[in-house]
Amino acid sequence: MQVFGYIRFSYLGRSDARLSRVPGATQAEYFQRLFDPLRMETRFHFFEKICLPSIKAQSDQEFTILVMASQDMPQPYKTRLAAAVADIPQIRLCYSDVPNILHAFRPIVKELTEGMVENSIHFRMDDDDAIGAGLIGDLRRMAQHAEPGTLLSLPRGFHLFAHQGRPYLLPKIEAFIAIGFAFVNAPDNIRNPYASAHQKAFHRVPSMMEPRPHSYIHVAHSAADTRDMHAKRVARLLKNVPDYDTAAFQDQLRADFAAAFPHSSLEEVFSTIQSVPDAISQ
C-alpha cells in the first residue's frame, strides 16, 4: 500500500495559515509577509533541522512526500529549498500559483495515483514539525485493517518549545492532531488530508487511533503563534507537569524520545529551539 505525505512550505494561497486570515490584506501584502526574511529564516531553520531529518530517519522508506511551495517564492529561497531536499529521494518538490492548496496538489496526486488498483494512505504534516521514525510503518499497518475513507490518527508525541530562555520537551496527546493526520483512500476516490479540518473530520467519517507510539514533535514558536497565544499556551502546559524536573520524569522522557527519534537527541532539539532566528518564542 503506497503512502503519500503532503507538506506546505510558505505557500502563497488560501490555507489555514495565520497569514491568510489578516482582514483586508492585499495579495502584495500577503507576499511581503509570507516571504519576510526573518520569517523565512525561521521556516527554514525548523524545516532543515527538525522536519527533514525525521523524514530521512523513517524505518519504512517506501513513501512519497510532496512539498508544495509558491511559484512566486523568490529564487534564492527556491534554490535553498531544492538543496535542502536534494538528498531525500522520497521528496518531490512542487510549485504552483493557484490560490487553493487543494487545487495545487490535485494534478500531481492524480499523476502519481493514476492506474492504482489498491488503497493508498495520504497524510499531512507541517514544515516545522517532526514525525517519529516509525510513523510511516505505523500508518501502513493501521491501514491494513481500515476500510476506504477511514481517518487514521497517531495522537501521542512531544511538544517542543522555549520559555524564558529555557527549552522544554513535554509529552503530548492530541486526538486527530494535524501531524500524521491521514486518510485511507480507495484508488478511485483520493481525499486530500488538507480538505478536512483535522479537529472535526472524525464527526463525519470512520476513524482509527493508535495511541501507543510517540509519533511526532509539535514545535511551538512565534512564527506559528502570536506572542500572547504562546505565553498562554506555555503557562498552561507547564502547570500540567509539576514533576518535569524530577529525575524519574527526565529519565522516562529521554527513553521515550530515544525510542521514537533514534536519529536525534534531547540536546539537539533543545539547541534547535533555542537558536531559532525569531527569538520572540523564547
C-alpha positions as protocol buffer text, in pm:
chain_id: "A"
residue {
  index: 1
  type: MET
  ca { x: 0 y: 0 z: 0 }
}
residue {
  index: 2
  type: GLN
  ca { x: 151 y: 330 z: -110 }
}
residue {
  index: 3
  type: VAL
  ca { x: 193 y: 619 z: 134 }
}
residue {
  index: 4
  type: PHE
  ca { x: 184 y: 985 z: 30 }
}
residue {
  index: 5
  type: GLY
  ca { x: 269 y: 1280 z: 254 }
}
residue {
  index: 6
  type: TYR
  ca { x: 169 y: 1644 z: 196 }
}
residue {
  index: 7
  type: ILE
  ca { x: 363 y: 1947 z: 322 }
}
residue {
  index: 8
  type: ARG
  ca { x: 306 y: 2317 z: 252 }
}
residue {
  index: 9
  type: PHE
  ca { x: 615 y: 2532 z: 259 }
}
residue {
  index: 10
  type: SER
  ca { x: 539 y: 2907 z: 261 }
}
residue {
  index: 11
  type: TYR
  ca { x: 258 y: 2862 z: 12 }
}
residue {
  index: 12
  type: LEU
  ca { x: 107 y: 3186 z: -121 }
}
residue {
  index: 13
  type: GLY
  ca { x: -258 y: 3092 z: -132 }
}
residue {
  index: 14
  type: ARG
  ca { x: -569 y: 3034 z: 72 }
}
residue {
  index: 15
  type: SER
  ca { x: -496 y: 2796 z: 357 }
}
residue {
  index: 16
  type: ASP
  ca { x: -548 y: 2767 z: 730 }
}
residue {
  index: 17
  type: ALA
  ca { x: -227 y: 2958 z: 796 }
}
residue {
  index: 18
  type: ARG
  ca { x: -239 y: 3264 z: 1022 }
}
residue {
  index: 19
  type: LEU
  ca { x: -108 y: 3485 z: 741 }
}
residue {
  index: 20
  type: SER
  ca { x: -410 y: 3422 z: 521 }
}
residue {
  index: 21
  type: ARG
  ca { x: -656 y: 3538 z: 784 }
}
residue {
  index: 22
  type: VAL
  ca { x: -547 y: 3904 z: 800 }
}
residue {
  index: 23
  type: PRO
  ca { x: -864 y: 4109 z: 725 }
}
residue {
  index: 24
  type: GLY
  ca { x: -838 y: 4328 z: 417 }
}
residue {
  index: 25
  type: ALA
  ca { x: -484 y: 4226 z: 325 }
}
residue {
  index: 26
  type: THR
  ca { x: -390 y: 4252 z: -42 }
}
residue {
  index: 27
  type: GLN
  ca { x: -201 y: 3991 z: -242 }
}
residue {
  index: 28
  type: ALA
  ca { x: 108 y: 4209 z: -232 }
}
residue {
  index: 29
  type: GLU
  ca { x: 84 y: 4235 z: 146 }
}
residue {
  index: 30
  type: TYR
  ca { x: 48 y: 3856 z: 174 }
}
residue {
  index: 31
  type: PHE
  ca { x: 358 y: 3821 z: -40 }
}
residue {
  index: 32
  type: GLN
  ca { x: 555 y: 4062 z: 174 }
}
residue {
  index: 33
  type: ARG
  ca { x: 453 y: 3892 z: 499 }
}
residue {
  index: 34
  type: LEU
  ca { x: 494 y: 3538 z: 369 }
}
residue {
  index: 35
  type: PHE
  ca { x: 846 y: 3593 z: 235 }
}
residue {
  index: 36
  type: ASP
  ca { x: 968 y: 3829 z: 505 }
}
residue {
  index: 37
  type: PRO
  ca { x: 1339 y: 3741 z: 551 }
}
residue {
  index: 38
  type: LEU
  ca { x: 1313 y: 3674 z: 925 }
}
residue {
  index: 39
  type: ARG
  ca { x: 1004 y: 3459 z: 880 }
}
residue {
  index: 40
  type: MET
  ca { x: 1171 y: 3259 z: 603 }
}
residue {
  index: 41
  type: GLU
  ca { x: 1484 y: 3204 z: 813 }
}
residue {
  index: 42
  type: THR
  ca { x: 1261 y: 3067 z: 1088 }
}
residue {
  index: 43
  type: ARG
  ca { x: 1076 y: 2835 z: 848 }
}
residue {
  index: 44
  type: PHE
  ca { x: 1400 y: 2702 z: 700 }
}
residue {
  index: 45
  type: HIS
  ca { x: 1551 y: 2665 z: 1048 }
}
residue {
  index: 46
  type: PHE
  ca { x: 1287 y: 2416 z: 1158 }
}
residue {
  index: 47
  type: PHE
  ca { x: 1242 y: 2256 z: 815 }
}
residue {
  index: 48
  type: GLU
  ca { x: 1612 y: 2176 z: 785 }
}
residue {
  index: 49
  type: LYS
  ca { x: 1679 y: 2084 z: 1149 }
}
residue {
  index: 50
  type: ILE
  ca { x: 1353 y: 1925 z: 1269 }
}
residue {
  index: 51
  type: CYS
  ca { x: 1131 y: 1821 z: 978 }
}
residue {
  index: 52
  type: LEU
  ca { x: 1368 y: 1682 z: 714 }
}
residue {
  index: 53
  type: PRO
  ca { x: 1587 y: 1473 z: 948 }
}
residue {
  index: 54
  type: SER
  ca { x: 1275 y: 1297 z: 1075 }
}
residue {
  index: 55
  type: ILE
  ca { x: 1168 y: 1214 z: 720 }
}
residue {
  index: 56
  type: LYS
  ca { x: 1512 y: 1074 z: 636 }
}
residue {
  index: 57
  type: ALA
  ca { x: 1508 y: 861 z: 954 }
}
residue {
  index: 58
  type: GLN
  ca { x: 1190 y: 666 z: 874 }
}
residue {
  index: 59
  type: SER
  ca { x: 1229 y: 294 z: 941 }
}
residue {
  index: 60
  type: ASP
  ca { x: 994 y: 225 z: 648 }
}
residue {
  index: 61
  type: GLN
  ca { x: 1146 y: 401 z: 348 }
}
residue {
  index: 62
  type: GLU
  ca { x: 868 y: 326 z: 98 }
}
residue {
  index: 63
  type: PHE
  ca { x: 677 y: 653 z: 69 }
}
residue {
  index: 64
  type: THR
  ca { x: 647 y: 976 z: -129 }
}
residue {
  index: 65
  type: ILE
  ca { x: 619 y: 1325 z: 21 }
}
residue {
  index: 66
  type: LEU
  ca { x: 503 y: 1623 z: -183 }
}
residue {
  index: 67
  type: VAL
  ca { x: 640 y: 1958 z: -67 }
}
residue {
  index: 68
  type: MET
  ca { x: 425 y: 2233 z: -218 }
}
residue {
  index: 69
  type: ALA
  ca { x: 569 y: 2584 z: -239 }
}
residue {
  index: 70
  type: SER
  ca { x: 460 y: 2902 z: -413 }
}
residue {
  index: 71
  type: GLN
  ca { x: 568 y: 2963 z: -770 }
}
residue {
  index: 72
  type: ASP
  ca { x: 615 y: 3325 z: -662 }
}
residue {
  index: 73
  type: MET
  ca { x: 875 y: 3236 z: -400 }
}
residue {
  index: 74
  type: PRO
  ca { x: 1191 y: 3444 z: -452 }
}
residue {
  index: 75
  type: GLN
  ca { x: 1458 y: 3249 z: -638 }
}
residue {
  index: 76
  type: PRO
  ca { x: 1716 y: 3241 z: -353 }
}
residue {
  index: 77
  type: TYR
  ca { x: 1461 y: 3060 z: -137 }
}
residue {
  index: 78
  type: LYS
  ca { x: 1375 y: 2820 z: -419 }
}
residue {
  index: 79
  type: THR
  ca { x: 1744 y: 2737 z: -454 }
}
residue {
  index: 80
  type: ARG
  ca { x: 1781 y: 2679 z: -81 }
}
residue {
  index: 81
  type: LEU
  ca { x: 1467 y: 2466 z: -69 }
}
residue {
  index: 82
  type: ALA
  ca { x: 1585 y: 2247 z: -356 }
}
residue {
  index: 83
  type: ALA
  ca { x: 1922 y: 2199 z: -187 }
}
residue {
  index: 84
  type: ALA
  ca { x: 1757 y: 2108 z: 144 }
}
residue {
  index: 85
  type: VAL
  ca { x: 1558 y: 1818 z: -5 }
}
residue {
  index: 86
  type: ALA
  ca { x: 1811 y: 1706 z: -267 }
}
residue {
  index: 87
  type: ASP
  ca { x: 1936 y: 1404 z: -71 }
}
residue {
  index: 88
  type: ILE
  ca { x: 1591 y: 1270 z: 20 }
}
residue {
  index: 89
  type: PRO
  ca { x: 1465 y: 1071 z: -281 }
}
residue {
  index: 90
  type: GLN
  ca { x: 1118 y: 1030 z: -132 }
}
residue {
  index: 91
  type: ILE
  ca { x: 1052 y: 1405 z: -154 }
}
residue {
  index: 92
  type: ARG
  ca { x: 905 y: 1564 z: -465 }
}
residue {
  index: 93
  type: LEU
  ca { x: 932 y: 1942 z: -466 }
}
residue {
  index: 94
  type: CYS
  ca { x: 636 y: 2111 z: -634 }
}
residue {
  index: 95
  type: TYR
  ca { x: 546 y: 2470 z: -720 }
}
residue {
  index: 96
  type: SER
  ca { x: 208 y: 2622 z: -800 }
}
residue {
  index: 97
  type: ASP
  ca { x: 43 y: 2962 z: -824 }
}
residue {
  index: 98
  type: VAL
  ca { x: -322 y: 2861 z: -782 }
}
residue {
  index: 99
  type: PRO
  ca { x: -496 y: 3018 z: -479 }
}
residue {
  index: 100
  type: ASN
  ca { x: -633 y: 2694 z: -334 }
}
residue {
  index: 101
  type: ILE
  ca { x: -384 y: 2443 z: -192 }
}
residue {
  index: 102
  type: LEU
  ca { x: -617 y: 2153 z: -277 }
}
residue {
  index: 103
  type: HIS
  ca { x: -611 y: 2252 z: -644 }
}
residue {
  index: 104
  type: ALA
  ca { x: -234 y: 2285 z: -629 }
}
residue {
  index: 105
  type: PHE
  ca { x: -187 y: 1925 z: -516 }
}
residue {
  index: 106
  type: ARG
  ca { x: -461 y: 1776 z: -734 }
}
residue {
  index: 107
  type: PRO
  ca { x: -282 y: 1728 z: -1071 }
}
residue {
  index: 108
  type: ILE
  ca { x: 31 y: 1588 z: -906 }
}
residue {
  index: 109
  type: VAL
  ca { x: -163 y: 1341 z: -694 }
}
residue {
  index: 110
  type: LYS
  ca { x: -367 y: 1239 z: -998 }
}
residue {
  index: 111
  type: GLU
  ca { x: -46 y: 1167 z: -1189 }
}
residue {
  index: 112
  type: LEU
  ca { x: 101 y: 962 z: -904 }
}
residue {
  index: 113
  type: THR
  ca { x: -213 y: 757 z: -837 }
}
residue {
  index: 114
  type: GLU
  ca { x: -330 y: 701 z: -1195 }
}
residue {
  index: 115
  type: GLY
  ca { x: -375 y: 332 z: -1264 }
}
residue {
  index: 116
  type: MET
  ca { x: -358 y: 241 z: -897 }
}
residue {
  index: 117
  type: VAL
  ca { x: -569 y: -63 z: -806 }
}
residue {
  index: 118
  type: GLU
  ca { x: -526 y: -74 z: -428 }
}
residue {
  index: 119
  type: ASN
  ca { x: -593 y: 161 z: -141 }
}
residue {
  index: 120
  type: SER
  ca { x: -336 y: 427 z: -54 }
}
residue {
  index: 121
  type: ILE
  ca { x: -258 y: 640 z: 252 }
}
residue {
  index: 122
  type: HIS
  ca { x: -245 y: 1019 z: 235 }
}
residue {
  index: 123
  type: PHE
  ca { x: -118 y: 1215 z: 537 }
}
residue {
  index: 124
  type: ARG
  ca { x: -18 y: 1570 z: 617 }
}
residue {
  index: 125
  type: MET
  ca { x: 246 y: 1733 z: 832 }
}
residue {
  index: 126
  type: ASP
  ca { x: 377 y: 2086 z: 879 }
}
residue {
  index: 127
  type: ASP
  ca { x: 716 y: 2212 z: 768 }
}
residue {
  index: 128
  type: ASP
  ca { x: 823 y: 2289 z: 1126 }
}
residue {
  index: 129
  type: ASP
  ca { x: 725 y: 1960 z: 1290 }
}
residue {
  index: 130
  type: ALA
  ca { x: 886 y: 1615 z: 1304 }
}
residue {
  index: 131
  type: ILE
  ca { x: 741 y: 1267 z: 1263 }
}
residue {
  index: 132
  type: GLY
  ca { x: 857 y: 971 z: 1469 }
}
residue {
  index: 133
  type: ALA
  ca { x: 1080 y: 719 z: 1293 }
}
residue {
  index: 134
  type: GLY
  ca { x: 801 y: 461 z: 1291 }
}
residue {
  index: 135
  type: LEU
  ca { x: 518 y: 680 z: 1163 }
}
residue {
  index: 136
  type: ILE
  ca { x: 515 y: 559 z: 801 }
}
residue {
  index: 137
  type: GLY
  ca { x: 521 y: 197 z: 910 }
}
residue {
  index: 138
  type: ASP
  ca { x: 254 y: 256 z: 1174 }
}
residue {
  index: 139
  type: LEU
  ca { x: 21 y: 420 z: 921 }
}
residue {
  index: 140
  type: ARG
  ca { x: 73 y: 132 z: 680 }
}
residue {
  index: 141
  type: ARG
  ca { x: -6 y: -128 z: 949 }
}
residue {
  index: 142
  type: MET
  ca { x: -316 y: 60 z: 1062 }
}
residue {
  index: 143
  type: ALA
  ca { x: -442 y: 94 z: 706 }
}
residue {
  index: 144
  type: GLN
  ca { x: -436 y: -282 z: 655 }
}
residue {
  index: 145
  type: HIS
  ca { x: -733 y: -301 z: 894 }
}
residue {
  index: 146
  type: ALA
  ca { x: -921 y: 5 z: 768 }
}
residue {
  index: 147
  type: GLU
  ca { x: -1189 y: 45 z: 505 }
}
residue {
  index: 148
  type: PRO
  ca { x: -1154 y: 319 z: 241 }
}
residue {
  index: 149
  type: GLY
  ca { x: -1238 y: 662 z: 375 }
}
residue {
  index: 150
  type: THR
  ca { x: -1112 y: 587 z: 725 }
}
residue {
  index: 151
  type: LEU
  ca { x: -925 y: 857 z: 913 }
}
residue {
  index: 152
  type: LEU
  ca { x: -601 y: 750 z: 1086 }
}
residue {
  index: 153
  type: SER
  ca { x: -458 y: 931 z: 1388 }
}
residue {
  index: 154
  type: LEU
  ca { x: -143 y: 885 z: 1596 }
}
residue {
  index: 155
  type: PRO
  ca { x: -214 y: 1116 z: 1892 }
}
residue {
  index: 156
  type: ARG
  ca { x: 89 y: 1064 z: 2115 }
}
residue {
  index: 157
  type: GLY
  ca { x: 403 y: 1272 z: 2073 }
}
residue {
  index: 158
  type: PHE
  ca { x: 604 y: 1558 z: 2217 }
}
residue {
  index: 159
  type: HIS
  ca { x: 565 y: 1935 z: 2244 }
}
residue {
  index: 160
  type: LEU
  ca { x: 887 y: 2135 z: 2195 }
}
residue {
  index: 161
  type: PHE
  ca { x: 913 y: 2500 z: 2296 }
}
residue {
  index: 162
  type: ALA
  ca { x: 1130 y: 2753 z: 2477 }
}
residue {
  index: 163
  type: HIS
  ca { x: 1026 y: 2976 z: 2764 }
}
residue {
  index: 164
  type: GLN
  ca { x: 1231 y: 3245 z: 2937 }
}
residue {
  index: 165
  type: GLY
  ca { x: 1547 y: 3114 z: 2773 }
}
residue {
  index: 166
  type: ARG
  ca { x: 1491 y: 2751 z: 2869 }
}
residue {
  index: 167
  type: PRO
  ca { x: 1397 y: 2467 z: 2630 }
}
residue {
  index: 168
  type: TYR
  ca { x: 1122 y: 2222 z: 2717 }
}
residue {
  index: 169
  type: LEU
  ca { x: 1005 y: 1894 z: 2567 }
}
residue {
  index: 170
  type: LEU
  ca { x: 675 y: 1775 z: 2714 }
}
residue {
  index: 171
  type: PRO
  ca { x: 469 y: 1464 z: 2644 }
}
residue {
  index: 172
  type: LYS
  ca { x: 160 y: 1545 z: 2440 }
}
residue {
  index: 173
  type: ILE
  ca { x: -157 y: 1361 z: 2345 }
}
residue {
  index: 174
  type: GLU
  ca { x: -397 y: 1523 z: 2099 }
}
residue {
  index: 175
  type: ALA
  ca { x: -657 y: 1319 z: 1918 }
}
residue {
  index: 176
  type: PHE
  ca { x: -663 y: 1385 z: 1543 }
}
residue {
  index: 177
  type: ILE
  ca { x: -367 y: 1621 z: 1556 }
}
residue {
  index: 178
  type: ALA
  ca { x: -267 y: 1759 z: 1215 }
}
residue {
  index: 179
  type: ILE
  ca { x: 75 y: 1588 z: 1227 }
}
residue {
  index: 180
  type: GLY
  ca { x: 32 y: 1249 z: 1061 }
}
residue {
  index: 181
  type: PHE
  ca { x: -340 y: 1315 z: 1003 }
}
residue {
  index: 182
  type: ALA
  ca { x: -421 y: 1060 z: 731 }
}
residue {
  index: 183
  type: PHE
  ca { x: -693 y: 914 z: 513 }
}
residue {
  index: 184
  type: VAL
  ca { x: -705 y: 565 z: 370 }
}
residue {
  index: 185
  type: ASN
  ca { x: -823 y: 625 z: 14 }
}
residue {
  index: 186
  type: ALA
  ca { x: -974 y: 398 z: -246 }
}
residue {
  index: 187
  type: PRO
  ca { x: -795 y: 420 z: -582 }
}
residue {
  index: 188
  type: ASP
  ca { x: -1092 y: 594 z: -744 }
}
residue {
  index: 189
  type: ASN
  ca { x: -1158 y: 841 z: -461 }
}
residue {
  index: 190
  type: ILE
  ca { x: -846 y: 1023 z: -340 }
}
residue {
  index: 191
  type: ARG
  ca { x: -913 y: 1255 z: -47 }
}
residue {
  index: 192
  type: ASN
  ca { x: -655 y: 1522 z: 28 }
}
residue {
  index: 193
  type: PRO
  ca { x: -582 y: 1545 z: 404 }
}
residue {
  index: 194
  type: TYR
  ca { x: -594 y: 1925 z: 373 }
}
residue {
  index: 195
  type: ALA
  ca { x: -957 y: 1901 z: 258 }
}
residue {
  index: 196
  type: SER
  ca { x: -1085 y: 1839 z: 611 }
}
residue {
  index: 197
  type: ALA
  ca { x: -1050 y: 2028 z: 937 }
}
residue {
  index: 198
  type: HIS
  ca { x: -844 y: 1780 z: 1136 }
}
residue {
  index: 199
  type: GLN
  ca { x: -1024 y: 1863 z: 1464 }
}
residue {
  index: 200
  type: LYS
  ca { x: -1370 y: 1783 z: 1319 }
}
residue {
  index: 201
  type: ALA
  ca { x: -1325 y: 1524 z: 1044 }
}
residue {
  index: 202
  type: PHE
  ca { x: -1396 y: 1234 z: 1281 }
}
residue {
  index: 203
  type: HIS
  ca { x: -1753 y: 1368 z: 1319 }
}
residue {
  index: 204
  type: ARG
  ca { x: -1827 y: 1255 z: 963 }
}
residue {
  index: 205
  type: VAL
  ca { x: -1603 y: 960 z: 878 }
}
residue {
  index: 206
  type: PRO
  ca { x: -1492 y: 638 z: 1048 }
}
residue {
  index: 207
  type: SER
  ca { x: -1164 y: 671 z: 1234 }
}
residue {
  index: 208
  type: MET
  ca { x: -887 y: 460 z: 1381 }
}
residue {
  index: 209
  type: MET
  ca { x: -643 y: 571 z: 1650 }
}
residue {
  index: 210
  type: GLU
  ca { x: -311 y: 421 z: 1765 }
}
residue {
  index: 211
  type: PRO
  ca { x: -215 y: 594 z: 2093 }
}
residue {
  index: 212
  type: ARG
  ca { x: 90 y: 390 z: 2192 }
}
residue {
  index: 213
  type: PRO
  ca { x: 390 y: 513 z: 1987 }
}
residue {
  index: 214
  type: HIS
  ca { x: 538 y: 862 z: 2020 }
}
residue {
  index: 215
  type: SER
  ca { x: 477 y: 975 z: 1664 }
}
residue {
  index: 216
  type: TYR
  ca { x: 567 y: 1343 z: 1636 }
}
residue {
  index: 217
  type: ILE
  ca { x: 731 y: 1656 z: 1772 }
}
residue {
  index: 218
  type: HIS
  ca { x: 497 y: 1956 z: 1768 }
}
residue {
  index: 219
  type: VAL
  ca { x: 709 y: 2271 z: 1770 }
}
residue {
  index: 220
  type: ALA
  ca { x: 567 y: 2591 z: 1924 }
}
residue {
  index: 221
  type: HIS
  ca { x: 729 y: 2917 z: 1819 }
}
residue {
  index: 222
  type: SER
  ca { x: 631 y: 3273 z: 1739 }
}
residue {
  index: 223
  type: ALA
  ca { x: 613 y: 3222 z: 1364 }
}
residue {
  index: 224
  type: ALA
  ca { x: 324 y: 2987 z: 1435 }
}
residue {
  index: 225
  type: ASP
  ca { x: 164 y: 3174 z: 1727 }
}
residue {
  index: 226
  type: THR
  ca { x: 119 y: 3529 z: 1840 }
}
residue {
  index: 227
  type: ARG
  ca { x: 319 y: 3640 z: 2143 }
}
residue {
  index: 228
  type: ASP
  ca { x: 11 y: 3630 z: 2370 }
}
residue {
  index: 229
  type: MET
  ca { x: -100 y: 3291 z: 2242 }
}
residue {
  index: 230
  type: HIS
  ca { x: 246 y: 3150 z: 2302 }
}
residue {
  index: 231
  type: ALA
  ca { x: 266 y: 3282 z: 2659 }
}
residue {
  index: 232
  type: LYS
  ca { x: -77 y: 3145 z: 2749 }
}
residue {
  index: 233
  type: ARG
  ca { x: -1 y: 2808 z: 2592 }
}
residue {
  index: 234
  type: VAL
  ca { x: 328 y: 2775 z: 2781 }
}
residue {
  index: 235
  type: ALA
  ca { x: 171 y: 2864 z: 3116 }
}
residue {
  index: 236
  type: ARG
  ca { x: -98 y: 2603 z: 3067 }
}
residue {
  index: 237
  type: LEU
  ca { x: 148 y: 2333 z: 2960 }
}
residue {
  index: 238
  type: LEU
  ca { x: 390 y: 2383 z: 3248 }
}
residue {
  index: 239
  type: LYS
  ca { x: 110 y: 2385 z: 3504 }
}
residue {
  index: 240
  type: ASN
  ca { x: 17 y: 2032 z: 3396 }
}
residue {
  index: 241
  type: VAL
  ca { x: 364 y: 1884 z: 3458 }
}
residue {
  index: 242
  type: PRO
  ca { x: 482 y: 1989 z: 3805 }
}
residue {
  index: 243
  type: ASP
  ca { x: 725 y: 1695 z: 3817 }
}
residue {
  index: 244
  type: TYR
  ca { x: 909 y: 1796 z: 3497 }
}
residue {
  index: 245
  type: ASP
  ca { x: 1244 y: 1847 z: 3672 }
}
residue {
  index: 246
  type: THR
  ca { x: 1240 y: 1523 z: 3869 }
}
residue {
  index: 247
  type: ALA
  ca { x: 1492 y: 1252 z: 3780 }
}
residue {
  index: 248
  type: ALA
  ca { x: 1216 y: 998 z: 3717 }
}
residue {
  index: 249
  type: PHE
  ca { x: 1036 y: 1224 z: 3470 }
}
residue {
  index: 250
  type: GLN
  ca { x: 1355 y: 1315 z: 3284 }
}
residue {
  index: 251
  type: ASP
  ca { x: 1472 y: 953 z: 3262 }
}
residue {
  index: 252
  type: GLN
  ca { x: 1140 y: 844 z: 3114 }
}
residue {
  index: 253
  type: LEU
  ca { x: 1139 y: 1141 z: 2877 }
}
residue {
  index: 254
  type: ARG
  ca { x: 1483 y: 1052 z: 2743 }
}
residue {
  index: 255
  type: ALA
  ca { x: 1390 y: 688 z: 2699 }
}
residue {
  index: 256
  type: ASP
  ca { x: 1068 y: 768 z: 2513 }
}
residue {
  index: 257
  type: PHE
  ca { x: 1239 y: 1026 z: 2293 }
}
residue {
  index: 258
  type: ALA
  ca { x: 1527 y: 793 z: 2203 }
}
residue {
  index: 259
  type: ALA
  ca { x: 1283 y: 519 z: 2101 }
}
residue {
  index: 260
  type: ALA
  ca { x: 1084 y: 749 z: 1873 }
}
residue {
  index: 261
  type: PHE
  ca { x: 1369 y: 964 z: 1736 }
}
residue {
  index: 262
  type: PRO
  ca { x: 1685 y: 749 z: 1732 }
}
residue {
  index: 263
  type: HIS
  ca { x: 1850 y: 984 z: 1483 }
}
residue {
  index: 264
  type: SER
  ca { x: 1842 y: 1277 z: 1726 }
}
residue {
  index: 265
  type: SER
  ca { x: 1881 y: 1367 z: 2095 }
}
residue {
  index: 266
  type: LEU
  ca { x: 1723 y: 1596 z: 2350 }
}
residue {
  index: 267
  type: GLU
  ca { x: 2031 y: 1817 z: 2337 }
}
residue {
  index: 268
  type: GLU
  ca { x: 1996 y: 1853 z: 1960 }
}
residue {
  index: 269
  type: VAL
  ca { x: 1630 y: 1955 z: 1962 }
}
residue {
  index: 270
  type: PHE
  ca { x: 1688 y: 2185 z: 2259 }
}
residue {
  index: 271
  type: SER
  ca { x: 1965 y: 2357 z: 2065 }
}
residue {
  index: 272
  type: THR
  ca { x: 1731 y: 2396 z: 1768 }
}
residue {
  index: 273
  type: ILE
  ca { x: 1452 y: 2564 z: 1965 }
}
residue {
  index: 274
  type: GLN
  ca { x: 1697 y: 2793 z: 2146 }
}
residue {
  index: 275
  type: SER
  ca { x: 1871 y: 2905 z: 1827 }
}
residue {
  index: 276
  type: VAL
  ca { x: 1556 y: 2992 z: 1628 }
}
residue {
  index: 277
  type: PRO
  ca { x: 1614 y: 3316 z: 1433 }
}
residue {
  index: 278
  type: ASP
  ca { x: 1285 y: 3461 z: 1555 }
}
residue {
  index: 279
  type: ALA
  ca { x: 1361 y: 3477 z: 1926 }
}
residue {
  index: 280
  type: ILE
  ca { x: 1020 y: 3608 z: 2034 }
}
residue {
  index: 281
  type: SER
  ca { x: 916 y: 3249 z: 2113 }
}
residue {
  index: 282
  type: GLN
  ca { x: 1171 y: 3241 z: 2393 }
}
